[in-house]
Amino acid sequence: MKQDYTSVENIYIVCGKTDMRKGMDGLATLIQDSFKLDPYSDSIFLFAGRSKDRYKCLYFA
């Protein structure tokens, strides 16, 4: 299944190390508490792990 992300309003790259054991709910809570942003808005959030070989993307369509 292909997605067209060209119409996404914002793309945020979260700097620093993120605990990659967190699931979707944990990452959404991190966005709300730490950055005071709405994770359910038309935005993509990108997270990197400690070793920088794994990435997670949070996007609610």
PQR file with spaces between the fields and no chain letter, atoms N, CA, C, O and H, PARSE charges and radii, in Angstrom:
ATOM       1  N    MET     1       0.841   -1.171    0.000 -0.4000 1.5000
ATOM       2  CA   MET     1       0.000    0.000    0.000 -0.0000 2.0000
ATOM       3  C    MET     1       0.892    1.241    0.000  0.5500 1.7000
ATOM       4  O    MET     1       1.741    1.405    0.877 -0.5500 1.4000
ATOM       5  N    LYS     2       0.699    2.087   -0.960 -0.4000 1.5000
ATOM       6  CA   LYS     2       1.475    3.317   -1.063 -0.0000 2.0000
ATOM       7  C    LYS     2       0.696    4.476   -0.470  0.5500 1.7000
ATOM       8  O    LYS     2      -0.531    4.527   -0.552 -0.5500 1.4000
ATOM       9  H    LYS     2       0.010    1.954   -1.672  0.4000 1.0000
ATOM      10  N    GLN     3       1.416    5.390    0.117 -0.4000 1.5000
ATOM      11  CA   GLN     3       0.828    6.592    0.691 -0.0000 2.0000
ATOM      12  C    GLN     3       1.444    7.811    0.019  0.5500 1.7000
ATOM      13  O    GLN     3       2.624    7.809   -0.332 -0.5500 1.4000
ATOM      14  H    GLN     3       2.413    5.349    0.183  0.4000 1.0000
ATOM      15  N    ASP     4       0.640    8.845   -0.156 -0.4000 1.5000
ATOM      16  CA   ASP     4       1.121   10.106   -0.698 -0.0000 2.0000
ATOM      17  C    ASP     4       1.253   11.095    0.457  0.5500 1.7000
ATOM      18  O    ASP     4       0.253   11.561    1.002 -0.5500 1.4000
ATOM      19  H    ASP     4      -0.319    8.847    0.129  0.4000 1.0000
ATOM      20  N    TYR     5       2.496   11.413    0.824 -0.4000 1.5000
ATOM      21  CA   TYR     5       2.754   12.297    1.958 -0.0000 2.0000
ATOM      22  C    TYR     5       3.076   13.725    1.518  0.5500 1.7000
ATOM      23  O    TYR     5       3.545   14.516    2.336 -0.5500 1.4000
ATOM      24  H    TYR     5       3.309   11.034    0.381  0.4000 1.0000
ATOM      25  N    THR     6       2.845   14.070    0.286 -0.4000 1.5000
ATOM      26  CA   THR     6       3.171   15.409   -0.193 -0.0000 2.0000
ATOM      27  C    THR     6       2.235   16.474    0.368  0.5500 1.7000
ATOM      28  O    THR     6       2.571   17.658    0.355 -0.5500 1.4000
ATOM      29  H    THR     6       2.464   13.428   -0.379  0.4000 1.0000
ATOM      30  N    SER     7       1.083   16.074    0.852 -0.4000 1.5000
ATOM      31  CA   SER     7       0.134   17.066    1.382 -0.0000 2.0000
ATOM      32  C    SER     7       0.229   17.211    2.903  0.5500 1.7000
ATOM      33  O    SER     7      -0.586   17.914    3.500 -0.5500 1.4000
ATOM      34  H    SER     7       0.811   15.112    0.863  0.4000 1.0000
ATOM      35  N    VAL     8       1.200   16.565    3.534 -0.4000 1.5000
ATOM      36  CA   VAL     8       1.362   16.668    4.994 -0.0000 2.0000
ATOM      37  C    VAL     8       1.784   18.089    5.348  0.5500 1.7000
ATOM      38  O    VAL     8       2.658   18.671    4.706 -0.5500 1.4000
ATOM      39  H    VAL     8       1.862   15.994    3.048  0.4000 1.0000
ATOM      40  N    GLU     9       1.152   18.632    6.372 -0.4000 1.5000
ATOM      41  CA   GLU     9       1.384   20.028    6.742 -0.0000 2.0000
ATOM      42  C    GLU     9       2.765   20.252    7.361  0.5500 1.7000
ATOM      43  O    GLU     9       3.460   21.192    6.974 -0.5500 1.4000
ATOM      44  H    GLU     9       0.442   18.159    6.893  0.4000 1.0000
ATOM      45  N    ASN    10       3.180   19.407    8.317 -0.4000 1.5000
ATOM      46  CA   ASN    10       4.455   19.581    9.013 -0.0000 2.0000
ATOM      47  C    ASN    10       5.189   18.253    9.126  0.5500 1.7000
ATOM      48  O    ASN    10       4.570   17.193    9.209 -0.5500 1.4000
ATOM      49  H    ASN    10       2.616   18.644    8.631  0.4000 1.0000
ATOM      50  N    ILE    11       6.525   18.326    9.129 -0.4000 1.5000
ATOM      51  CA   ILE    11       7.373   17.173    9.402 -0.0000 2.0000
ATOM      52  C    ILE    11       8.333   17.594   10.507  0.5500 1.7000
ATOM      53  O    ILE    11       9.088   18.554   10.356 -0.5500 1.4000
ATOM      54  H    ILE    11       7.027   19.187    9.061  0.4000 1.0000
ATOM      55  N    TYR    12       8.295   16.861   11.622 -0.4000 1.5000
ATOM      56  CA   TYR    12       9.153   17.157   12.763 -0.0000 2.0000
ATOM      57  C    TYR    12      10.169   16.038   12.919  0.5500 1.7000
ATOM      58  O    TYR    12       9.808   14.861   12.884 -0.5500 1.4000
ATOM      59  H    TYR    12       7.681   16.081   11.744  0.4000 1.0000
ATOM      60  N    ILE    13      11.441   16.396   13.092 -0.4000 1.5000
ATOM      61  CA   ILE    13      12.495   15.440   13.389 -0.0000 2.0000
ATOM      62  C    ILE    13      12.865   15.646   14.853  0.5500 1.7000
ATOM      63  O    ILE    13      13.347   16.712   15.236 -0.5500 1.4000
ATOM      64  H    ILE    13      11.734   17.352   13.121  0.4000 1.0000
ATOM      65  N    VAL    14      12.639   14.633   15.657 -0.4000 1.5000
ATOM      66  CA   VAL    14      12.901   14.726   17.091 -0.0000 2.0000
ATOM      67  C    VAL    14      14.385   14.458   17.309  0.5500 1.7000
ATOM      68  O    VAL    14      14.866   13.357   17.045 -0.5500 1.4000
ATOM      69  H    VAL    14      12.247   13.767   15.346  0.4000 1.0000
ATOM      70  N    CYS    15      15.101   15.457   17.785 -0.4000 1.5000
ATOM      71  CA   CYS    15      16.544   15.339   18.012 -0.0000 2.0000
ATOM      72  C    CYS    15      16.808   14.623   19.329  0.5500 1.7000
ATOM      73  O    CYS    15      16.012   14.702   20.265 -0.5500 1.4000
ATOM      74  H    CYS    15      14.710   16.352   18.000  0.4000 1.0000
ATOM      75  N    GLY    16      17.911   13.942   19.385 -0.4000 1.5000
ATOM      76  CA   GLY    16      18.272   13.207   20.590 -0.0000 2.0000
ATOM      77  C    GLY    16      17.944   11.742   20.455  0.5500 1.7000
ATOM      78  O    GLY    16      17.527   11.273   19.396 -0.5500 1.4000
ATOM      79  H    GLY    16      18.557   13.878   18.625  0.4000 1.0000
ATOM      80  N    LYS    17      18.138   11.021   21.551 -0.4000 1.5000
ATOM      81  CA   LYS    17      17.923    9.578   21.558 -0.0000 2.0000
ATOM      82  C    LYS    17      16.530    9.276   22.093  0.5500 1.7000
ATOM      83  O    LYS    17      16.129    9.787   23.138 -0.5500 1.4000
ATOM      84  H    LYS    17      18.476   11.402   22.411  0.4000 1.0000
ATOM      85  N    THR    18      15.811    8.451   21.375 -0.4000 1.5000
ATOM      86  CA   THR    18      14.475    8.055   21.770 -0.0000 2.0000
ATOM      87  C    THR    18      14.488    6.587   22.160  0.5500 1.7000
ATOM      88  O    THR    18      15.136    5.773   21.502 -0.5500 1.4000
ATOM      89  H    THR    18      16.137    8.035   20.525  0.4000 1.0000
ATOM      90  N    ASP    19      13.785    6.248   23.215 -0.4000 1.5000
ATOM      91  CA   ASP    19      13.651    4.854   23.630 -0.0000 2.0000
ATOM      92  C    ASP    19      12.793    4.140   22.585  0.5500 1.7000
ATOM      93  O    ASP    19      11.587    4.372   22.499 -0.5500 1.4000
ATOM      94  H    ASP    19      13.259    6.909   23.750  0.4000 1.0000
ATOM      95  N    MET    20      13.416    3.280   21.801 -0.4000 1.5000
ATOM      96  CA   MET    20      12.713    2.628   20.704 -0.0000 2.0000
ATOM      97  C    MET    20      11.787    1.509   21.184  0.5500 1.7000
ATOM      98  O    MET    20      11.104    0.889   20.369 -0.5500 1.4000
ATOM      99  H    MET    20      14.395    3.091   21.871  0.4000 1.0000
ATOM     100  N    ARG    21      11.753    1.243   22.483 -0.4000 1.5000
ATOM     101  CA   ARG    21      10.810    0.263   23.017 -0.0000 2.0000
ATOM     102  C    ARG    21       9.417    0.854   23.141  0.5500 1.7000
ATOM     103  O    ARG    21       8.448    0.118   23.328 -0.5500 1.4000
ATOM     104  H    ARG    21      12.308    1.747   23.144  0.4000 1.0000
ATOM     105  N    LYS    22       9.302    2.172   23.040 -0.4000 1.5000
ATOM     106  CA   LYS    22       7.999    2.828   23.150 -0.0000 2.0000
ATOM     107  C    LYS    22       7.157    2.509   21.920  0.5500 1.7000
ATOM     108  O    LYS    22       7.656    2.435   20.797 -0.5500 1.4000
ATOM     109  H    LYS    22      10.089    2.770   22.888  0.4000 1.0000
ATOM     110  N    GLY    23       5.888    2.326   22.165 -0.4000 1.5000
ATOM     111  CA   GLY    23       4.949    2.078   21.085 -0.0000 2.0000
ATOM     112  C    GLY    23       4.318    3.384   20.611  0.5500 1.7000
ATOM     113  O    GLY    23       4.788    4.477   20.929 -0.5500 1.4000
ATOM     114  H    GLY    23       5.483    2.385   23.078  0.4000 1.0000
ATOM     115  N    MET    24       3.260    3.241   19.857 -0.4000 1.5000
ATOM     116  CA   MET    24       2.580    4.411   19.297 -0.0000 2.0000
ATOM     117  C    MET    24       2.041    5.328   20.398  0.5500 1.7000
ATOM     118  O    MET    24       2.174    6.549   20.313 -0.5500 1.4000
ATOM     119  H    MET    24       2.878    2.353   19.600  0.4000 1.0000
ATOM     120  N    ASP    25       1.441    4.743   21.419 -0.4000 1.5000
ATOM     121  CA   ASP    25       0.871    5.554   22.502 -0.0000 2.0000
ATOM     122  C    ASP    25       1.957    6.271   23.298  0.5500 1.7000
ATOM     123  O    ASP    25       1.779    7.426   23.685 -0.5500 1.4000
ATOM     124  H    ASP    25       1.333    3.752   21.488  0.4000 1.0000
ATOM     125  N    GLY    26       3.068    5.603   23.543 -0.4000 1.5000
ATOM     126  CA   GLY    26       4.169    6.215   24.277 -0.0000 2.0000
ATOM     127  C    GLY    26       4.795    7.371   23.518  0.5500 1.7000
ATOM     128  O    GLY    26       5.141    8.394   24.108 -0.5500 1.4000
ATOM     129  H    GLY    26       3.213    4.665   23.229  0.4000 1.0000
ATOM     130  N    LEU    27       4.941    7.210   22.210 -0.4000 1.5000
ATOM     131  CA   LEU    27       5.494    8.294   21.395 -0.0000 2.0000
ATOM     132  C    LEU    27       4.523    9.468   21.304  0.5500 1.7000
ATOM     133  O    LEU    27       4.940   10.626   21.323 -0.5500 1.4000
ATOM     134  H    LEU    27       4.660    6.379   21.730  0.4000 1.0000
ATOM     135  N    ALA    28       3.224    9.167   21.205 -0.4000 1.5000
ATOM     136  CA   ALA    28       2.218   10.241   21.168 -0.0000 2.0000
ATOM     137  C    ALA    28       2.216   11.020   22.478  0.5500 1.7000
ATOM     138  O    ALA    28       2.073   12.243   22.469 -0.5500 1.4000
ATOM     139  H    ALA    28       2.885    8.226   21.190  0.4000 1.0000
ATOM     140  N    THR    29       2.373   10.331   23.601 -0.4000 1.5000
ATOM     141  CA   THR    29       2.448   10.997   24.899 -0.0000 2.0000
ATOM     142  C    THR    29       3.703   11.849   24.992  0.5500 1.7000
ATOM     143  O    THR    29       3.661   12.951   25.539 -0.5500 1.4000
ATOM     144  H    THR    29       2.489    9.337   23.609  0.4000 1.0000
ATOM     145  N    LEU    30       4.821   11.354   24.465 -0.4000 1.5000
ATOM     146  CA   LEU    30       6.067   12.123   24.448 -0.0000 2.0000
ATOM     147  C    LEU    30       5.894   13.422   23.670  0.5500 1.7000
ATOM     148  O    LEU    30       6.383   14.468   24.098 -0.5500 1.4000
ATOM     149  H    LEU    30       4.856   10.459   24.021  0.4000 1.0000
ATOM     150  N    ILE    31       5.221   13.371   22.560 -0.4000 1.5000
ATOM     151  CA   ILE    31       4.986   14.559   21.734 -0.0000 2.0000
ATOM     152  C    ILE    31       4.116   15.561   22.482  0.5500 1.7000
ATOM     153  O    ILE    31       4.385   16.762   22.463 -0.5500 1.4000
ATOM     154  H    ILE    31       4.824   12.522   22.212  0.4000 1.0000
ATOM     155  N    GLN    32       3.076   15.066   23.139 -0.4000 1.5000
ATOM     156  CA   GLN    32       2.177   15.957   23.867 -0.0000 2.0000
ATOM     157  C    GLN    32       2.858   16.589   25.073  0.5500 1.7000
ATOM     158  O    GLN    32       2.737   17.795   25.289 -0.5500 1.4000
ATOM     159  H    GLN    32       2.857   14.090   23.155  0.4000 1.0000
ATOM     160  N    ASP    33       3.567   15.795   25.855 -0.4000 1.5000
ATOM     161  CA   ASP    33       4.143   16.293   27.104 -0.0000 2.0000
ATOM     162  C    ASP    33       5.405   17.126   26.889  0.5500 1.7000
ATOM     163  O    ASP    33       5.548   18.197   27.480 -0.5500 1.4000
ATOM     164  H    ASP    33       3.665   14.816   25.680  0.4000 1.0000
ATOM     165  N    SER    34       6.310   16.649   26.056 -0.4000 1.5000
ATOM     166  CA   SER    34       7.608   17.307   25.901 -0.0000 2.0000
ATOM     167  C    SER    34       7.571   18.487   24.934  0.5500 1.7000
ATOM     168  O    SER    34       8.219   19.508   25.166 -0.5500 1.4000
ATOM     169  H    SER    34       6.194   15.779   25.576  0.4000 1.0000
ATOM     170  N    PHE    35       6.821   18.345   23.866 -0.4000 1.5000
ATOM     171  CA   PHE    35       6.859   19.363   22.811 -0.0000 2.0000
ATOM     172  C    PHE    35       5.591   20.194   22.718  0.5500 1.7000
ATOM     173  O    PHE    35       5.528   21.145   21.939 -0.5500 1.4000
ATOM     174  H    PHE    35       6.294   17.516   23.677  0.4000 1.0000
ATOM     175  N    LYS    36       4.584   19.845   23.505 -0.4000 1.5000
ATOM     176  CA   LYS    36       3.305   20.584   23.526 -0.0000 2.0000
ATOM     177  C    LYS    36       2.689   20.680   22.125  0.5500 1.7000
ATOM     178  O    LYS    36       2.159   21.719   21.733 -0.5500 1.4000
ATOM     179  H    LYS    36       4.636   19.073   24.138  0.4000 1.0000
ATOM     180  N    LEU    37       2.773   19.568   21.382 -0.4000 1.5000
ATOM     181  CA   LEU    37       2.195   19.496   20.043 -0.0000 2.0000
ATOM     182  C    LEU    37       1.090   18.446   20.036  0.5500 1.7000
ATOM     183  O    LEU    37       1.045   17.575   20.905 -0.5500 1.4000
ATOM     184  H    LEU    37       3.203   18.724   21.701  0.4000 1.0000
ATOM     185  N    ASP    38       0.211   18.533   19.061 -0.4000 1.5000
ATOM     186  CA   ASP    38      -0.868   17.569   18.901 -0.0000 2.0000
ATOM     187  C    ASP    38      -0.399   16.456   17.967  0.5500 1.7000
ATOM     188  O    ASP    38      -0.195   16.712   16.781 -0.5500 1.4000
ATOM     189  H    ASP    38       0.248   19.240   18.355  0.4000 1.0000
ATOM     190  N    PRO    39      -0.219   15.227   18.460 -0.5600 1.5000
ATOM     191  CA   PRO    39       0.254   14.154   17.584  0.2800 2.0000
ATOM     192  C    PRO    39      -0.785   13.710   16.560  0.5500 1.7000
ATOM     193  O    PRO    39      -0.448   13.012   15.603 -0.5500 1.4000
ATOM     194  N    TYR    40      -2.034   14.102   16.745 -0.4000 1.5000
ATOM     195  CA   TYR    40      -3.095   13.716   15.832 -0.0000 2.0000
ATOM     196  C    TYR    40      -3.331   14.754   14.739  0.5500 1.7000
ATOM     197  O    TYR    40      -4.243   14.603   13.926 -0.5500 1.4000
ATOM     198  H    TYR    40      -2.308   14.669   17.522  0.4000 1.0000
ATOM     199  N    SER    41      -2.518   15.801   14.718 -0.4000 1.5000
ATOM     200  CA   SER    41      -2.635   16.805   13.665 -0.0000 2.0000
ATOM     201  C    SER    41      -2.037   16.242   12.378  0.5500 1.7000
ATOM     202  O    SER    41      -1.507   15.131   12.370 -0.5500 1.4000
ATOM     203  H    SER    41      -1.778   15.924   15.379  0.4000 1.0000
ATOM     204  N    ASP    42      -2.121   16.982   11.329 -0.4000 1.5000
ATOM     205  CA   ASP    42      -1.602   16.538   10.028 -0.0000 2.0000
ATOM     206  C    ASP    42      -0.088   16.737    9.995  0.5500 1.7000
ATOM     207  O    ASP    42       0.419   17.604    9.284 -0.5500 1.4000
ATOM     208  H    ASP    42      -2.551   17.885   11.335  0.4000 1.0000
ATOM     209  N    SER    43       0.632   15.917   10.781 -0.4000 1.5000
ATOM     210  CA   SER    43       2.079   16.048   10.915 -0.0000 2.0000
ATOM     211  C    SER    43       2.726   14.668   10.964  0.5500 1.7000
ATOM     212  O    SER    43       2.107   13.683   11.365 -0.5500 1.4000
ATOM     213  H    SER    43       0.220   15.212   11.359  0.4000 1.0000
ATOM     214  N    ILE    44       3.979   14.627   10.547 -0.4000 1.5000
ATOM     215  CA   ILE    44       4.794   13.422   10.641 -0.0000 2.0000
ATOM     216  C    ILE    44       5.878   13.695   11.679  0.5500 1.7000
ATOM     217  O    ILE    44       6.511   14.750   11.661 -0.5500 1.4000
ATOM     218  H    ILE    44       4.481   15.428   10.221  0.4000 1.0000
ATOM     219  N    PHE    45       6.087   12.741   12.580 -0.4000 1.5000
ATOM     220  CA   PHE    45       7.118   12.846   13.607 -0.0000 2.0000
ATOM     221  C    PHE    45       8.117   11.716   13.400  0.5500 1.7000
ATOM     222  O    PHE    45       7.730   10.549   13.336 -0.5500 1.4000
ATOM     223  H    PHE    45       5.573   11.883   12.594  0.4000 1.0000
ATOM     224  N    LEU    46       9.403   12.056   13.295 -0.4000 1.5000
ATOM     225  CA   LEU    46      10.456   11.074   13.063 -0.0000 2.0000
ATOM     226  C    LEU    46      11.334   10.961   14.310  0.5500 1.7000
ATOM     227  O    LEU    46      11.745   11.971   14.881 -0.5500 1.4000
ATOM     228  H    LEU    46       9.717   13.004   13.347  0.4000 1.0000
ATOM     229  N    PHE    47      11.613    9.741   14.722 -0.4000 1.5000
ATOM     230  CA   PHE    47      12.409    9.455   15.915 -0.0000 2.0000
ATOM     231  C    PHE    47      13.580    8.564   15.539  0.5500 1.7000
ATOM     232  O    PHE    47      13.448    7.697   14.675 -0.5500 1.4000
ATOM     233  H    PHE    47      11.279    8.920   14.258  0.4000 1.0000
ATOM     234  N    ALA    48      14.732    8.770   16.185 -0.4000 1.5000
ATOM     235  CA   ALA    48      15.916    7.926   15.977 -0.0000 2.0000
ATOM     236  C    ALA    48      16.290    7.269   17.296  0.5500 1.7000
ATOM     237  O    ALA    48      16.094    7.841   18.368 -0.5500 1.4000
ATOM     238  H    ALA    48      14.839    9.473   16.887  0.4000 1.0000
ATOM     239  N    GLY    49      16.832    6.058   17.202 -0.4000 1.5000
ATOM     240  CA   GLY    49      17.273    5.338   18.385 -0.0000 2.0000
ATOM     241  C    GLY    49      18.689    5.721   18.775  0.5500 1.7000
ATOM     242  O    GLY    49      19.304    6.597   18.166 -0.5500 1.4000
ATOM     243  H    GLY    49      16.992    5.593   16.331  0.4000 1.0000
ATOM     244  N    ARG    50      19.194    5.050   19.798 -0.4000 1.5000
ATOM     245  CA   ARG    50      20.514    5.354   20.331 -0.0000 2.0000
ATOM     246  C    ARG    50      21.611    5.079   19.304  0.5500 1.7000
ATOM     247  O    ARG    50      22.521    5.892   19.144 -0.5500 1.4000
ATOM     248  H    ARG    50      18.694    4.338   20.292  0.4000 1.0000
ATOM     249  N    SER    51      21.536    3.957   18.615 -0.4000 1.5000
ATOM     250  CA   SER    51      22.612    3.591   17.688 -0.0000 2.0000
ATOM     251  C    SER    51      22.402    4.163   16.286  0.5500 1.7000
ATOM     252  O    SER    51      23.212    3.908   15.395 -0.5500 1.4000
ATOM     253  H    SER    51      20.797    3.297   18.746  0.4000 1.0000
ATOM     254  N    LYS    52      21.353    4.913   16.079 -0.4000 1.5000
ATOM     255  CA   LYS    52      21.046    5.597   14.815 -0.0000 2.0000
ATOM     256  C    LYS    52      20.875    4.640   13.630  0.5500 1.7000
ATOM     257  O    LYS    52      20.964    5.058   12.476 -0.5500 1.4000
ATOM     258  H    LYS    52      20.694    5.119   16.803  0.4000 1.0000
ATOM     259  N    ASP    53      20.630    3.357   13.917 -0.4000 1.5000
ATOM     260  CA   ASP    53      20.377    2.423   12.832 -0.0000 2.0000
ATOM     261  C    ASP    53      18.902    2.042   12.744  0.5500 1.7000
ATOM     262  O    ASP    53      18.503    1.270   11.872 -0.5500 1.4000
ATOM     263  H    ASP    53      20.558    3.017   14.855  0.4000 1.0000
ATOM     264  N    ARG    54      18.096    2.593   13.656 -0.4000 1.5000
ATOM     265  CA   ARG    54      16.662    2.338   13.634 -0.0000 2.0000
ATOM     266  C    ARG    54      15.906    3.659   13.752  0.5500 1.7000
ATOM     267  O    ARG    54      16.298    4.567   14.485 -0.5500 1.4000
ATOM     268  H    ARG    54      18.420    3.220   14.364  0.4000 1.0000
ATOM     269  N    TYR    55      14.824    3.728   13.012 -0.4000 1.5000
ATOM     270  CA   TYR    55      13.999    4.937   13.020 -0.0000 2.0000
ATOM     271  C    TYR    55      12.540    4.540   13.174  0.5500 1.7000
ATOM     272  O    TYR    55      12.132    3.449   12.777 -0.5500 1.4000
ATOM     273  H    TYR    55      14.505    2.991   12.416  0.4000 1.0000
ATOM     274  N    LYS    56      11.771    5.430   13.749 -0.4000 1.5000
ATOM     275  CA   LYS    56      10.317    5.252   13.833 -0.0000 2.0000
ATOM     276  C    LYS    56       9.657    6.511   13.320  0.5500 1.7000
ATOM     277  O    LYS    56      10.155    7.624   13.487 -0.5500 1.4000
ATOM     278  H    LYS    56      12.102    6.316   14.071  0.4000 1.0000
ATOM     279  N    CYS    57       8.537    6.297   12.698 -0.4000 1.5000
ATOM     280  CA   CYS    57       7.761    7.405   12.143 -0.0000 2.0000
ATOM     281  C    CYS    57       6.363    7.324   12.744  0.5500 1.7000
ATOM     282  O    CYS    57       5.761    6.251   12.775 -0.5500 1.4000
ATOM     283  H    CYS    57       8.132    5.392   12.562  0.4000 1.0000
ATOM     284  N    LEU    58       5.853    8.436   13.213 -0.4000 1.5000
ATOM     285  CA   LEU    58       4.511    8.495   13.782 -0.0000 2.0000
ATOM     286  C    LEU    58       3.667    9.410   12.914  0.5500 1.7000
ATOM     287  O    LEU    58       3.977   10.589   12.748 -0.5500 1.4000
ATOM     288  H    LEU    58       6.343    9.308   13.187  0.4000 1.0000
ATOM     289  N    TYR    59       2.596    8.853   12.360 -0.4000 1.5000
ATOM     290  CA   TYR    59       1.691    9.624   11.506 -0.0000 2.0000
ATOM     291  C    TYR    59       0.300    9.019   11.630  0.5500 1.7000
ATOM     292  O    TYR    59       0.107    7.831   11.373 -0.5500 1.4000
ATOM     293  H    TYR    59       2.344    7.894   12.495  0.4000 1.0000
ATOM     294  N    PHE    60      -0.658    9.833   12.020 -0.4000 1.5000
ATOM     295  CA   PHE    60      -2.035    9.381   12.118 -0.0000 2.0000
ATOM     296  C    PHE    60      -2.793    9.881   10.898  0.5500 1.7000
ATOM     297  O    PHE    60      -2.953   11.087   10.707 -0.5500 1.4000
ATOM     298  H    PHE    60      -0.501   10.798   12.228  0.4000 1.0000
ATOM     299  N    ALA    61      -3.247    8.968   10.091 -0.4000 1.5000
ATOM     300  CA   ALA    61      -3.972    9.329    8.860 -0.0000 2.0000
ATOM     301  C    ALA    61      -5.447    9.452    9.119  0.5500 1.7000
ATOM     302  O    ALA    61      -6.212    9.749    8.202 -0.5500 1.4000
ATOM     303  H    ALA    61      -3.116    7.989   10.246  0.4000 1.0000
